[in-house]
């Protein structure tokens, strides 16, 4: 069984690795991915990780220090910067809100 970015979001996925998994060149895979999904692989992966993080911030008591590395971020700072860029607020502020926010370009269910 091959893992995907949905199965292992913390993995350091590369375009080359994913292209190899499906038997394509990097450039062909990148083009097909963007045509199919509507965004680049890197942007999609970031959005997927932040969607998972937002769910955990709302529905678990896990601290940011646990959530960040579990989703592939090397530091709370890099996680917080990515979270704010995608969600429009810091993870701490988001975790205190009760109204969910959708992530543009990422479906609510996986």
CORNORGI-V71671 format. One record per residue. N is the residue number from 1. RES is the residue in one letter. OMEGA is omega in whole degrees, 0 to 359 (NA if undefined). BURIAL is I if it has 9 or more other C-alpha atoms within 8 Angstrom, else O. D_FIRST is the distance of its C-alpha to the first C-alpha in Angstrom with 2 decimals. Layout:
n/res/omega/burial/d_first
N/RES/OMEGA/BURIAL/D_FIRST
N/RES/OMEGA/BURIAL/D_FIRST
//
This chain:
n/res/omega/burial/d_first
1/X/179/O/0.00
2/X/175/O/3.78
3/X/177/O/6.50
4/X/179/O/9.60
5/X/177/I/13.21
6/X/180/O/13.31
7/X/186/O/10.81
8/X/184/O/12.52
9/X/181/I/15.93
10/X/180/I/17.56
11/X/177/O/15.69
12/X/183/O/18.16
13/X/174/O/16.51
14/X/177/O/18.45
15/X/180/I/19.13
16/X/181/O/18.60
17/X/181/O/15.10
18/X/177/I/14.00
19/X/178/I/16.15
20/X/180/I/14.64
21/X/181/O/11.08
22/X/175/O/12.89
23/X/180/O/15.44
24/X/171/I/18.42
25/X/179/I/21.16
26/X/185/I/21.56
27/X/178/O/24.62
28/X/179/O/23.30
29/X/180/I/20.19
30/X/180/I/22.54
31/X/180/O/24.96
32/X/179/O/22.61
33/X/181/I/21.02
34/X/178/I/24.55
35/X/184/O/25.82
36/X/187/O/23.15
37/X/179/O/22.93
38/X/178/O/26.46
39/X/179/I/25.93
40/X/178/I/24.56
41/X/182/I/21.08
42/X/178/O/22.83
43/X/179/O/24.93
44/X/180/I/22.14
45/X/178/I/20.17
46/X/180/I/23.50
47/X/179/I/24.24
48/X/180/I/20.92
49/X/181/I/21.52
50/X/175/I/25.12
51/X/177/I/24.39
52/X/179/O/22.31
53/X/182/I/25.17
54/X/177/I/27.79
55/X/180/I/26.30
56/X/178/I/26.30
57/X/181/I/29.81
58/X/192/I/31.01
59/X/177/O/29.32
60/X/176/O/29.03
61/X/180/O/31.45
62/X/176/O/29.13
63/X/178/O/31.25
64/X/180/I/30.47
65/X/176/O/30.23
66/X/183/O/27.09
67/X/185/I/25.60
68/X/181/I/26.01
69/X/180/I/24.01
70/X/179/O/21.23
71/X/173/I/20.72
72/X/179/I/21.13
73/X/183/I/24.90
74/X/179/O/26.87
75/X/175/O/29.98
76/X/180/I/31.39
77/X/180/O/33.56
78/X/176/I/30.85
79/X/182/I/29.06
80/X/178/I/32.42
81/X/179/I/33.27
82/X/180/I/30.03
83/X/181/I/30.43
84/X/179/I/34.06
85/X/184/O/33.41
86/X/187/I/30.99
87/X/178/I/32.51
88/X/175/O/36.13
89/X/179/I/36.83
90/X/178/I/36.00
91/X/179/I/33.31
92/X/179/O/36.14
93/X/180/O/38.17
94/X/181/I/35.26
95/X/179/I/34.41
96/X/180/O/38.02
97/X/179/O/38.05
98/X/179/O/37.32
99/X/181/O/36.84
100/X/178/O/33.28
101/X/179/O/32.98
102/X/178/O/30.56
103/X/180/I/28.75
104/X/176/O/29.81
105/X/180/O/27.12
106/X/180/I/24.41
107/X/180/O/24.05
108/X/179/O/24.81
109/X/183/O/21.85
110/X/NA/O/18.25
//
